[in-house]
Amino acid sequence: MNAPHTTPAPGPIPEPVRFDTKIAVVLREDLEPWQRLNVTAFLVSGLGTAVPEVIGAPYEDADGTPYLPMFRQPVLVFEATKETLKAAHGRAVSRSLPCAVFTSDLFGTGNDRDNRAAVRAVGAGELDVVGVAVYGPKNAVDKVLKGARMHP
């Protein structure tokens, strides 16, 4: 049975929710479209487990069908040159911001174990980074993203 649709009671319109934090993904500009989508999905999957406060409440439609919770705030996607991305990765790590990394080696692996081994085999400064997800205070994330531009 469908639940009846109800209209919210009239009253003041609530102010938009503003966040003092930012979730951002930076992708290397030379990735293929399928790689951009794949890398973004992998990168953001790490933030919700490491930083549970970024996850909002579960969703439910008018019929009562439950849906998984998602991020409570937008994810901003940027692109950058290889050099700018490497610098962004270094800044995120040096500021101890929660971050996820995707390297070019991960395109050649087929499972989680091999992914971890591929990253573990290379020092932080030598990783061939193709994507980074980062979370933190807006001003700190903005500094990490210096030189990157919004994804088209």
C-alpha positions in Angstrom: 0.0 0.0 0.0 1.3 3.4 -0.9 1.8 5.9 1.9 -0.3 9.1 1.4 1.7 12.1 0.2 1.8 14.8 2.8 2.8 18.4 2.3 5.0 20.1 4.9 3.2 22.6 7.1 3.6 26.2 6.0 6.2 28.2 7.9 9.6 29.8 7.5 11.9 28.4 4.9 14.9 26.9 6.7 18.3 28.3 5.8 20.5 26.2 3.6 22.9 24.0 5.4 26.5 25.3 5.1 29.5 23.2 5.8 32.8 24.3 7.2 34.4 21.2 5.6 35.0 20.1 2.1 35.1 16.8 0.3 37.2 17.0 -2.9 38.5 14.7 -5.5 41.4 15.7 -7.8 42.0 13.7 -10.9 44.9 13.8 -13.3 43.7 15.6 -16.5 44.9 12.9 -18.9 42.7 10.1 -17.7 40.1 8.5 -20.0 36.4 9.2 -19.1 35.9 5.7 -17.8 39.0 6.0 -15.7 37.8 9.3 -14.2 34.6 7.7 -13.1 36.2 4.6 -11.8 38.9 6.5 -9.8 36.4 8.9 -8.3 34.2 6.0 -7.1 37.1 4.2 -5.6 38.5 7.3 -3.9 35.3 8.5 -2.2 34.5 5.0 -0.9 37.4 5.4 1.6 36.2 8.6 3.1 32.9 7.3 4.6 34.6 4.5 6.5 37.5 6.6 7.8 35.5 9.8 8.5 32.0 8.6 9.5 30.7 12.1 10.2 30.6 12.8 6.4 27.8 10.2 6.0 24.3 11.5 6.4 21.1 9.6 7.4 19.6 6.8 5.4 17.1 7.7 2.7 13.5 6.5 2.4 11.0 7.2 -0.4 7.3 7.9 0.0 6.6 4.2 -0.2 8.9 3.4 2.7 11.6 1.8 0.5 14.9 2.2 2.4 18.1 3.5 0.6 21.6 3.6 1.8 23.0 6.8 3.4 25.3 9.0 1.3 27.6 11.9 2.0 25.9 14.7 3.8 27.6 17.3 1.6 28.6 17.7 -2.0 31.8 16.1 -3.4 33.7 18.6 -5.5 35.6 17.1 -8.4 38.7 18.8 -9.8 41.3 18.0 -12.4 45.0 18.9 -12.5 48.2 18.2 -14.3 50.4 15.4 -13.1 52.7 17.9 -11.4 49.9 19.7 -9.7 48.3 16.5 -8.5 51.6 15.2 -7.1 51.9 18.5 -5.2 48.3 18.2 -3.9 48.9 14.7 -2.7 52.0 15.9 -0.9 50.2 18.8 0.7 47.3 16.5 1.9 49.7 14.0 3.4 51.9 16.7 5.1 48.8 18.3 6.6 47.6 14.9 7.9 44.2 15.4 6.2 42.1 12.2 5.7 42.9 11.2 2.1 42.6 8.3 -0.3 45.0 7.7 -3.2 44.7 6.0 -6.6 47.8 5.3 -8.5 48.3 4.3 -12.2 49.4 0.8 -11.0 45.9 0.1 -9.8 44.6 0.0 -13.4 46.6 -3.2 -13.9 45.5 -5.0 -10.8 42.2 -6.9 -10.4 41.7 -7.2 -6.7 42.0 -5.4 -3.4 45.0 -7.4 -2.2 47.0 -6.5 -5.3 45.9 -2.9 -5.1 47.2 -2.6 -1.5 50.5 -4.3 -2.5 51.0 -2.0 -5.5 50.7 1.1 -3.3 52.8 -0.4 -0.5 55.6 -1.1 -2.9 56.3 2.6 -3.6 57.3 5.4 -1.4 54.8 8.3 -1.0 56.9 10.8 -3.0 57.3 8.3 -5.8 53.7 7.2 -6.3 52.3 7.8 -9.8 49.2 9.4 -8.4 46.2 9.7 -10.8 43.6 10.7 -8.2 43.3 11.9 -4.6 40.3 12.3 -2.4 40.6 14.6 0.6 38.4 15.8 3.4 38.9 18.5 6.0 38.3 22.2 6.9 37.5 24.2 3.8 40.6 26.4 4.0 43.0 23.4 4.4 41.4 21.6 1.5 41.6 24.7 -0.6 45.3 25.0 0.1 45.7 21.3 -0.9 43.9 22.0 -4.2 46.1 25.0 -5.2 46.5 24.9 -8.9 43.7 22.4 -9.6 40.6 23.5 -11.5 37.0 22.3 -11.4 36.4 19.3 -13.5 34.5 20.3 -16.7 
